[in-house]
Amino acid sequence: MMLISVNASTDPEPEMDASNRQPTLMETVNAMSDVQLHRYNAATLQLMKQSAGRWPRELSTPNGG
């Protein structure tokens, strides 16, 4: 079995919080959607780790084969 995972998260704008300049509407919307993507990615990774840990037990046969 092969599992391929692709990280679709983006890097946050580093200068947004380090500037006195008010962010544009597009920068604000992008920041809000990026936060949701990061949270979803973290939840997905946690679920995959938990599932992958169960697979050997659930897929093994009683005689170990």
N, CA, C and O atoms as a Maestro MAE file, in Angstrom:
{
 s_m_m2io_version
 :::
 2.0.0
}

f_m_ct {
 s_m_title
 :::
 protein
 m_atom[260] {
  # First column is atom index #
  i_m_mmod_type
  r_m_x_coord
  r_m_y_coord
  r_m_z_coord
  i_m_residue_number
  s_m_chain_name
  s_m_pdb_residue_name
  s_m_pdb_atom_name
  i_m_atomic_number
  :::
  1 25 0.840 -1.158 0.000 1 A "MET " " N  " 7
  2 3 0.000 0.000 0.000 1 A "MET " " CA " 6
  3 2 0.897 1.237 0.000 1 A "MET " " C  " 6
  4 15 1.927 1.284 0.673 1 A "MET " " O  " 8
  5 25 0.483 2.215 -0.761 2 A "MET " " N  " 7
  6 3 1.213 3.475 -0.793 2 A "MET " " CA " 6
  7 2 0.221 4.602 -0.532 2 A "MET " " C  " 6
  8 15 -0.872 4.628 -1.098 2 A "MET " " O  " 8
  9 25 0.608 5.508 0.313 3 A "LEU " " N  " 7
  10 3 -0.224 6.656 0.635 3 A "LEU " " CA " 6
  11 2 0.557 7.910 0.271 3 A "LEU " " C  " 6
  12 15 1.686 8.102 0.722 3 A "LEU " " O  " 8
  13 25 -0.050 8.755 -0.542 4 A "ILE " " N  " 7
  14 3 0.588 10.007 -0.934 4 A "ILE " " CA " 6
  15 2 -0.199 11.142 -0.324 4 A "ILE " " C  " 6
  16 15 -1.411 11.245 -0.512 4 A "ILE " " O  " 8
  17 25 0.486 11.980 0.399 5 A "SER " " N  " 7
  18 3 -0.129 13.136 1.035 5 A "SER " " CA " 6
  19 2 0.494 14.401 0.473 5 A "SER " " C  " 6
  20 15 1.716 14.508 0.376 5 A "SER " " O  " 8
  21 25 -0.348 15.359 0.102 6 A "VAL " " N  " 7
  22 3 0.129 16.608 -0.468 6 A "VAL " " CA " 6
  23 2 -0.233 17.743 0.478 6 A "VAL " " C  " 6
  24 15 -1.386 17.882 0.885 6 A "VAL " " O  " 8
  25 25 0.749 18.544 0.819 7 A "ASN " " N  " 7
  26 3 0.527 19.690 1.691 7 A "ASN " " CA " 6
  27 2 0.124 20.882 0.828 7 A "ASN " " C  " 6
  28 15 0.936 21.393 0.057 7 A "ASN " " O  " 8
  29 25 -1.127 21.327 0.954 8 A "ALA " " N  " 7
  30 3 -1.630 22.429 0.144 8 A "ALA " " CA " 6
  31 2 -1.653 23.743 0.913 8 A "ALA " " C  " 6
  32 15 -2.222 24.724 0.434 8 A "ALA " " O  " 8
  33 25 -1.055 23.780 2.077 9 A "SER " " N  " 7
  34 3 -1.091 25.015 2.857 9 A "SER " " CA " 6
  35 2 -0.167 26.059 2.244 9 A "SER " " C  " 6
  36 15 0.732 25.743 1.465 9 A "SER " " O  " 8
  37 25 -0.409 27.283 2.609 10 A "THR " " N  " 7
  38 3 0.372 28.402 2.084 10 A "THR " " CA " 6
  39 2 1.191 29.030 3.199 10 A "THR " " C  " 6
  40 15 0.928 28.806 4.380 10 A "THR " " O  " 8
  41 25 2.162 29.797 2.821 11 A "ASP " " N  " 7
  42 3 2.945 30.528 3.811 11 A "ASP " " CA " 6
  43 2 2.256 31.856 4.097 11 A "ASP " " C  " 6
  44 15 1.841 32.542 3.164 11 A "ASP " " O  " 8
  45 25 2.126 32.231 5.362 12 A "PRO " " N  " 7
  46 3 1.491 33.513 5.677 12 A "PRO " " CA " 6
  47 2 2.361 34.682 5.227 12 A "PRO " " C  " 6
  48 15 3.578 34.558 5.086 12 A "PRO " " O  " 8
  49 25 1.715 35.799 5.010 13 A "GLU " " N  " 7
  50 3 2.442 37.015 4.649 13 A "GLU " " CA " 6
  51 2 3.208 37.499 5.877 13 A "GLU " " C  " 6
  52 15 2.584 37.958 6.833 13 A "GLU " " O  " 8
  53 25 4.536 37.412 5.885 14 A "PRO " " N  " 7
  54 3 5.294 37.773 7.089 14 A "PRO " " CA " 6
  55 2 5.245 39.257 7.418 14 A "PRO " " C  " 6
  56 15 5.354 39.634 8.584 14 A "PRO " " O  " 8
  57 25 5.084 40.097 6.412 15 A "GLU " " N  " 7
  58 3 5.118 41.532 6.685 15 A "GLU " " CA " 6
  59 2 3.774 42.081 7.161 15 A "GLU " " C  " 6
  60 15 3.713 43.219 7.625 15 A "GLU " " O  " 8
  61 25 2.699 41.300 7.058 16 A "MET " " N  " 7
  62 3 1.388 41.815 7.438 16 A "MET " " CA " 6
  63 2 1.342 42.221 8.910 16 A "MET " " C  " 6
  64 15 0.838 43.294 9.242 16 A "MET " " O  " 8
  65 25 1.856 41.382 9.778 17 A "ASP " " N  " 7
  66 3 1.792 41.704 11.207 17 A "ASP " " CA " 6
  67 2 2.986 42.528 11.679 17 A "ASP " " C  " 6
  68 15 3.027 42.946 12.836 17 A "ASP " " O  " 8
  69 25 3.945 42.763 10.811 18 A "ALA " " N  " 7
  70 3 5.130 43.529 11.195 18 A "ALA " " CA " 6
  71 2 5.097 44.937 10.609 18 A "ALA " " C  " 6
  72 15 6.112 45.633 10.595 18 A "ALA " " O  " 8
  73 25 3.928 45.352 10.128 19 A "SER " " N  " 7
  74 3 3.821 46.647 9.469 19 A "SER " " CA " 6
  75 2 2.709 47.480 10.096 19 A "SER " " C  " 6
  76 15 1.734 46.941 10.619 19 A "SER " " O  " 8
  77 25 2.864 48.771 10.038 20 A "ASN " " N  " 7
  78 3 1.805 49.670 10.488 20 A "ASN " " CA " 6
  79 2 0.751 49.884 9.413 20 A "ASN " " C  " 6
  80 15 -0.306 50.459 9.674 20 A "ASN " " O  " 8
  81 25 1.044 49.419 8.203 21 A "ARG " " N  " 7
  82 3 0.143 49.582 7.076 21 A "ARG " " CA " 6
  83 2 -1.097 48.716 7.259 21 A "ARG " " C  " 6
  84 15 -0.998 47.556 7.662 21 A "ARG " " O  " 8
  85 25 -2.253 49.278 6.965 22 A "GLN " " N  " 7
  86 3 -3.493 48.520 7.052 22 A "GLN " " CA " 6
  87 2 -3.528 47.528 5.891 22 A "GLN " " C  " 6
  88 15 -3.262 47.911 4.751 22 A "GLN " " O  " 8
  89 25 -3.853 46.251 6.161 23 A "PRO " " N  " 7
  90 3 -3.888 45.271 5.073 23 A "PRO " " CA " 6
  91 2 -5.043 45.562 4.116 23 A "PRO " " C  " 6
  92 15 -6.070 46.118 4.504 23 A "PRO " " O  " 8
  93 25 -4.848 45.178 2.873 24 A "THR " " N  " 7
  94 3 -5.909 45.345 1.886 24 A "THR " " CA " 6
  95 2 -7.014 44.327 2.163 24 A "THR " " C  " 6
  96 15 -6.838 43.401 2.955 24 A "THR " " O  " 8
  97 25 -8.132 44.509 1.512 25 A "LEU " " N  " 7
  98 3 -9.235 43.557 1.662 25 A "LEU " " CA " 6
  99 2 -8.802 42.168 1.212 25 A "LEU " " C  " 6
  100 15 -9.114 41.174 1.868 25 A "LEU " " O  " 8
  101 25 -8.085 42.100 0.099 26 A "MET " " N  " 7
  102 3 -7.621 40.804 -0.415 26 A "MET " " CA " 6
  103 2 -6.649 40.150 0.565 26 A "MET " " C  " 6
  104 15 -6.737 38.941 0.782 26 A "MET " " O  " 8
  105 25 -5.740 40.893 1.154 27 A "GLU " " N  " 7
  106 3 -4.806 40.336 2.136 27 A "GLU " " CA " 6
  107 2 -5.563 39.804 3.351 27 A "GLU " " C  " 6
  108 15 -5.208 38.760 3.899 27 A "GLU " " O  " 8
  109 25 -6.598 40.516 3.767 28 A "THR " " N  " 7
  110 3 -7.395 40.089 4.917 28 A "THR " " CA " 6
  111 2 -8.149 38.805 4.616 28 A "THR " " C  " 6
  112 15 -8.157 37.877 5.426 28 A "THR " " O  " 8
  113 25 -8.783 38.753 3.452 29 A "VAL " " N  " 7
  114 3 -9.522 37.549 3.057 29 A "VAL " " CA " 6
  115 2 -8.565 36.362 2.919 29 A "VAL " " C  " 6
  116 15 -8.875 35.260 3.370 29 A "VAL " " O  " 8
  117 25 -7.416 36.582 2.303 30 A "ASN " " N  " 7
  118 3 -6.430 35.503 2.161 30 A "ASN " " CA " 6
  119 2 -5.952 35.013 3.519 30 A "ASN " " C  " 6
  120 15 -5.801 33.808 3.723 30 A "ASN " " O  " 8
  121 25 -5.713 35.928 4.449 31 A "ALA " " N  " 7
  122 3 -5.263 35.529 5.784 31 A "ALA " " CA " 6
  123 2 -6.327 34.684 6.476 31 A "ALA " " C  " 6
  124 15 -6.003 33.689 7.125 31 A "ALA " " O  " 8
  125 25 -7.589 35.071 6.343 32 A "MET " " N  " 7
  126 3 -8.670 34.311 6.979 32 A "MET " " CA " 6
  127 2 -8.798 32.921 6.366 32 A "MET " " C  " 6
  128 15 -8.980 31.941 7.088 32 A "MET " " O  " 8
  129 25 -8.704 32.826 5.052 33 A "SER " " N  " 7
  130 3 -8.823 31.510 4.424 33 A "SER " " CA " 6
  131 2 -7.599 30.647 4.720 33 A "SER " " C  " 6
  132 15 -7.715 29.429 4.859 33 A "SER " " O  " 8
  133 25 -6.424 31.276 4.815 34 A "ASP " " N  " 7
  134 3 -5.210 30.529 5.152 34 A "ASP " " CA " 6
  135 2 -5.315 29.898 6.530 34 A "ASP " " C  " 6
  136 15 -4.879 28.763 6.726 34 A "ASP " " O  " 8
  137 25 -5.887 30.620 7.486 35 A "VAL " " N  " 7
  138 3 -6.052 30.084 8.837 35 A "VAL " " CA " 6
  139 2 -6.932 28.844 8.794 35 A "VAL " " C  " 6
  140 15 -6.625 27.842 9.440 35 A "VAL " " O  " 8
  141 25 -8.024 28.902 8.038 36 A "GLN " " N  " 7
  142 3 -8.914 27.747 7.933 36 A "GLN " " CA " 6
  143 2 -8.213 26.566 7.269 36 A "GLN " " C  " 6
  144 15 -8.385 25.424 7.694 36 A "GLN " " O  " 8
  145 25 -7.425 26.834 6.229 37 A "LEU " " N  " 7
  146 3 -6.681 25.755 5.577 37 A "LEU " " CA " 6
  147 2 -5.685 25.108 6.531 37 A "LEU " " C  " 6
  148 15 -5.563 23.883 6.565 37 A "LEU " " O  " 8
  149 25 -4.975 25.920 7.305 38 A "HIS " " N  " 7
  150 3 -3.991 25.381 8.249 38 A "HIS " " CA " 6
  151 2 -4.672 24.526 9.305 38 A "HIS " " C  " 6
  152 15 -4.161 23.467 9.667 38 A "HIS " " O  " 8
  153 25 -5.822 24.973 9.805 39 A "ARG " " N  " 7
  154 3 -6.538 24.192 10.815 39 A "ARG " " CA " 6
  155 2 -7.039 22.878 10.226 39 A "ARG " " C  " 6
  156 15 -6.956 21.835 10.875 39 A "ARG " " O  " 8
  157 25 -7.556 22.923 9.003 40 A "TYR " " N  " 7
  158 3 -8.039 21.718 8.345 40 A "TYR " " CA " 6
  159 2 -6.880 20.758 8.077 40 A "TYR " " C  " 6
  160 15 -7.013 19.551 8.281 40 A "TYR " " O  " 8
  161 25 -5.757 21.283 7.625 41 A "ASN " " N  " 7
  162 3 -4.580 20.442 7.381 41 A "ASN " " CA " 6
  163 2 -4.110 19.770 8.658 41 A "ASN " " C  " 6
  164 15 -3.787 18.582 8.647 41 A "ASN " " O  " 8
  165 25 -4.067 20.508 9.758 42 A "ALA " " N  " 7
  166 3 -3.622 19.939 11.030 42 A "ALA " " CA " 6
  167 2 -4.574 18.839 11.486 42 A "ALA " " C  " 6
  168 15 -4.133 17.795 11.966 42 A "ALA " " O  " 8
  169 25 -5.878 19.068 11.339 43 A "ALA " " N  " 7
  170 3 -6.860 18.062 11.741 43 A "ALA " " CA " 6
  171 2 -6.749 16.817 10.855 43 A "ALA " " C  " 6
  172 15 -6.860 15.694 11.346 43 A "ALA " " O  " 8
  173 25 -6.532 17.013 9.566 44 A "THR " " N  " 7
  174 3 -6.387 15.888 8.645 44 A "THR " " CA " 6
  175 2 -5.146 15.071 8.964 44 A "THR " " C  " 6
  176 15 -5.194 13.841 8.964 44 A "THR " " O  " 8
  177 25 -4.033 15.749 9.236 45 A "LEU " " N  " 7
  178 3 -2.806 15.030 9.587 45 A "LEU " " CA " 6
  179 2 -2.977 14.231 10.873 45 A "LEU " " C  " 6
  180 15 -2.512 13.094 10.962 45 A "LEU " " O  " 8
  181 25 -3.634 14.808 11.859 46 A "GLN " " N  " 7
  182 3 -3.864 14.097 13.114 46 A "GLN " " CA " 6
  183 2 -4.730 12.856 12.877 46 A "GLN " " C  " 6
  184 15 -4.449 11.788 13.420 46 A "GLN " " O  " 8
  185 25 -5.772 12.997 12.074 47 A "LEU " " N  " 7
  186 3 -6.645 11.868 11.768 47 A "LEU " " CA " 6
  187 2 -5.889 10.774 11.015 47 A "LEU " " C  " 6
  188 15 -6.077 9.590 11.294 47 A "LEU " " O  " 8
  189 25 -5.046 11.157 10.073 48 A "MET " " N  " 7
  190 3 -4.259 10.173 9.325 48 A "MET " " CA " 6
  191 2 -3.283 9.433 10.232 48 A "MET " " C  " 6
  192 15 -3.116 8.221 10.094 48 A "MET " " O  " 8
  193 25 -2.644 10.132 11.147 49 A "LYS " " N  " 7
  194 3 -1.717 9.475 12.076 49 A "LYS " " CA " 6
  195 2 -2.451 8.467 12.952 49 A "LYS " " C  " 6
  196 15 -1.961 7.363 13.189 49 A "LYS " " O  " 8
  197 25 -3.636 8.858 13.432 50 A "GLN " " N  " 7
  198 3 -4.417 7.936 14.258 50 A "GLN " " CA " 6
  199 2 -4.862 6.723 13.450 50 A "GLN " " C  " 6
  200 15 -4.793 5.591 13.928 50 A "GLN " " O  " 8
  201 25 -5.319 6.966 12.227 51 A "SER " " N  " 7
  202 3 -5.786 5.869 11.375 51 A "SER " " CA " 6
  203 2 -4.639 4.937 11.015 51 A "SER " " C  " 6
  204 15 -4.790 3.717 11.078 51 A "SER " " O  " 8
  205 25 -3.502 5.493 10.640 52 A "ALA " " N  " 7
  206 3 -2.351 4.675 10.253 52 A "ALA " " CA " 6
  207 2 -1.876 3.825 11.425 52 A "ALA " " C  " 6
  208 15 -1.378 2.719 11.215 52 A "ALA " " O  " 8
  209 25 -2.015 4.310 12.637 53 A "GLY " " N  " 7
  210 3 -1.631 3.535 13.813 53 A "GLY " " CA " 6
  211 2 -2.550 2.343 14.052 53 A "GLY " " C  " 6
  212 15 -2.128 1.333 14.617 53 A "GLY " " O  " 8
  213 25 -3.810 2.458 13.622 54 A "ARG " " N  " 7
  214 3 -4.772 1.368 13.806 54 A "ARG " " CA " 6
  215 2 -4.702 0.332 12.695 54 A "ARG " " C  " 6
  216 15 -5.042 -0.830 12.921 54 A "ARG " " O  " 8
  217 25 -4.276 0.719 11.514 55 A "TRP " " N  " 7
  218 3 -4.305 -0.179 10.363 55 A "TRP " " CA " 6
  219 2 -3.590 -1.504 10.595 55 A "TRP " " C  " 6
  220 15 -4.149 -2.539 10.233 55 A "TRP " " O  " 8
  221 25 -2.402 -1.542 11.169 56 A "PRO " " N  " 7
  222 3 -1.755 -2.859 11.365 56 A "PRO " " CA " 6
  223 2 -2.591 -3.806 12.220 56 A "PRO " " C  " 6
  224 15 -2.667 -5.000 11.928 56 A "PRO " " O  " 8
  225 25 -3.207 -3.292 13.253 57 A "ARG " " N  " 7
  226 3 -4.030 -4.148 14.118 57 A "ARG " " CA " 6
  227 2 -5.297 -4.594 13.395 57 A "ARG " " C  " 6
  228 15 -5.694 -5.756 13.486 57 A "ARG " " O  " 8
  229 25 -5.925 -3.673 12.683 58 A "GLU " " N  " 7
  230 3 -7.190 -3.995 12.032 58 A "GLU " " CA " 6
  231 2 -7.014 -4.882 10.808 58 A "GLU " " C  " 6
  232 15 -7.915 -5.652 10.474 58 A "GLU " " O  " 8
  233 25 -5.877 -4.792 10.136 59 A "LEU " " N  " 7
  234 3 -5.663 -5.558 8.924 59 A "LEU " " CA " 6
  235 2 -4.904 -6.856 9.128 59 A "LEU " " C  " 6
  236 15 -4.789 -7.658 8.201 59 A "LEU " " O  " 8
  237 25 -4.387 -7.073 10.327 60 A "SER " " N  " 7
  238 3 -3.622 -8.313 10.563 60 A "SER " " CA " 6
  239 2 -4.578 -9.477 10.749 60 A "SER " " C  " 6
  240 15 -5.729 -9.310 11.152 60 A "SER " " O  " 8
  241 25 -4.073 -10.642 10.447 61 A "THR " " N  " 7
  242 3 -4.869 -11.866 10.625 61 A "THR " " CA " 6
  243 2 -4.508 -12.508 11.951 61 A "THR " " C  " 6
  244 15 -3.446 -12.219 12.501 61 A "THR " " O  " 8
  245 25 -5.356 -13.364 12.475 62 A "PRO " " N  " 7
  246 3 -5.073 -13.981 13.774 62 A "PRO " " CA " 6
  247 2 -3.752 -14.759 13.822 62 A "PRO " " C  " 6
  248 15 -3.121 -14.837 14.876 62 A "PRO " " O  " 8
  249 25 -3.332 -15.330 12.699 63 A "ASN " " N  " 7
  250 3 -2.098 -16.120 12.704 63 A "ASN " " CA " 6
  251 2 -0.867 -15.265 12.364 63 A "ASN " " C  " 6
  252 15 0.235 -15.792 12.206 63 A "ASN " " O  " 8
  253 25 -1.060 -13.952 12.253 64 A "GLY " " N  " 7
  254 3 0.071 -13.053 12.015 64 A "GLY " " CA " 6
  255 2 0.493 -12.947 10.565 64 A "GLY " " C  " 6
  256 15 1.516 -12.324 10.281 64 A "GLY " " O  " 8
  257 25 -0.248 -13.528 9.636 65 A "GLY " " N  " 7
  258 3 0.134 -13.514 8.228 65 A "GLY " " CA " 6
  259 2 -0.563 -12.485 7.410 65 A "GLY " " C  " 6
  260 15 -0.319 -12.381 6.208 65 A "GLY " " O  " 8
  :::
 }
 m_bond[259] {
  # First column is bond index #
  i_m_from
  i_m_to
  i_m_order
  :::
  1 1 2 1
  2 2 3 1
  3 3 4 2
  4 3 5 1
  5 5 6 1
  6 6 7 1
  7 7 8 2
  8 7 9 1
  9 9 10 1
  10 10 11 1
  11 11 12 2
  12 11 13 1
  13 13 14 1
  14 14 15 1
  15 15 16 2
  16 15 17 1
  17 17 18 1
  18 18 19 1
  19 19 20 2
  20 19 21 1
  21 21 22 1
  22 22 23 1
  23 23 24 2
  24 23 25 1
  25 25 26 1
  26 26 27 1
  27 27 28 2
  28 27 29 1
  29 29 30 1
  30 30 31 1
  31 31 32 2
  32 31 33 1
  33 33 34 1
  34 34 35 1
  35 35 36 2
  36 35 37 1
  37 37 38 1
  38 38 39 1
  39 39 40 2
  40 39 41 1
  41 41 42 1
  42 42 43 1
  43 43 44 2
  44 43 45 1
  45 45 46 1
  46 46 47 1
  47 47 48 2
  48 47 49 1
  49 49 50 1
  50 50 51 1
  51 51 52 2
  52 51 53 1
  53 53 54 1
  54 54 55 1
  55 55 56 2
  56 55 57 1
  57 57 58 1
  58 58 59 1
  59 59 60 2
  60 59 61 1
  61 61 62 1
  62 62 63 1
  63 63 64 2
  64 63 65 1
  65 65 66 1
  66 66 67 1
  67 67 68 2
  68 67 69 1
  69 69 70 1
  70 70 71 1
  71 71 72 2
  72 71 73 1
  73 73 74 1
  74 74 75 1
  75 75 76 2
  76 75 77 1
  77 77 78 1
  78 78 79 1
  79 79 80 2
  80 79 81 1
  81 81 82 1
  82 82 83 1
  83 83 84 2
  84 83 85 1
  85 85 86 1
  86 86 87 1
  87 87 88 2
  88 87 89 1
  89 89 90 1
  90 90 91 1
  91 91 92 2
  92 91 93 1
  93 93 94 1
  94 94 95 1
  95 95 96 2
  96 95 97 1
  97 97 98 1
  98 98 99 1
  99 99 100 2
  100 99 101 1
  101 101 102 1
  102 102 103 1
  103 103 104 2
  104 103 105 1
  105 105 106 1
  106 106 107 1
  107 107 108 2
  108 107 109 1
  109 109 110 1
  110 110 111 1
  111 111 112 2
  112 111 113 1
  113 113 114 1
  114 114 115 1
  115 115 116 2
  116 115 117 1
  117 117 118 1
  118 118 119 1
  119 119 120 2
  120 119 121 1
  121 121 122 1
  122 122 123 1
  123 123 124 2
  124 123 125 1
  125 125 126 1
  126 126 127 1
  127 127 128 2
  128 127 129 1
  129 129 130 1
  130 130 131 1
  131 131 132 2
  132 131 133 1
  133 133 134 1
  134 134 135 1
  135 135 136 2
  136 135 137 1
  137 137 138 1
  138 138 139 1
  139 139 140 2
  140 139 141 1
  141 141 142 1
  142 142 143 1
  143 143 144 2
  144 143 145 1
  145 145 146 1
  146 146 147 1
  147 147 148 2
  148 147 149 1
  149 149 150 1
  150 150 151 1
  151 151 152 2
  152 151 153 1
  153 153 154 1
  154 154 155 1
  155 155 156 2
  156 155 157 1
  157 157 158 1
  158 158 159 1
  159 159 160 2
  160 159 161 1
  161 161 162 1
  162 162 163 1
  163 163 164 2
  164 163 165 1
  165 165 166 1
  166 166 167 1
  167 167 168 2
  168 167 169 1
  169 169 170 1
  170 170 171 1
  171 171 172 2
  172 171 173 1
  173 173 174 1
  174 174 175 1
  175 175 176 2
  176 175 177 1
  177 177 178 1
  178 178 179 1
  179 179 180 2
  180 179 181 1
  181 181 182 1
  182 182 183 1
  183 183 184 2
  184 183 185 1
  185 185 186 1
  186 186 187 1
  187 187 188 2
  188 187 189 1
  189 189 190 1
  190 190 191 1
  191 191 192 2
  192 191 193 1
  193 193 194 1
  194 194 195 1
  195 195 196 2
  196 195 197 1
  197 197 198 1
  198 198 199 1
  199 199 200 2
  200 199 201 1
  201 201 202 1
  202 202 203 1
  203 203 204 2
  204 203 205 1
  205 205 206 1
  206 206 207 1
  207 207 208 2
  208 207 209 1
  209 209 210 1
  210 210 211 1
  211 211 212 2
  212 211 213 1
  213 213 214 1
  214 214 215 1
  215 215 216 2
  216 215 217 1
  217 217 218 1
  218 218 219 1
  219 219 220 2
  220 219 221 1
  221 221 222 1
  222 222 223 1
  223 223 224 2
  224 223 225 1
  225 225 226 1
  226 226 227 1
  227 227 228 2
  228 227 229 1
  229 229 230 1
  230 230 231 1
  231 231 232 2
  232 231 233 1
  233 233 234 1
  234 234 235 1
  235 235 236 2
  236 235 237 1
  237 237 238 1
  238 238 239 1
  239 239 240 2
  240 239 241 1
  241 241 242 1
  242 242 243 1
  243 243 244 2
  244 243 245 1
  245 245 246 1
  246 246 247 1
  247 247 248 2
  248 247 249 1
  249 249 250 1
  250 250 251 1
  251 251 252 2
  252 251 253 1
  253 253 254 1
  254 254 255 1
  255 255 256 2
  256 255 257 1
  257 257 258 1
  258 258 259 1
  259 259 260 2
  :::
 }
}
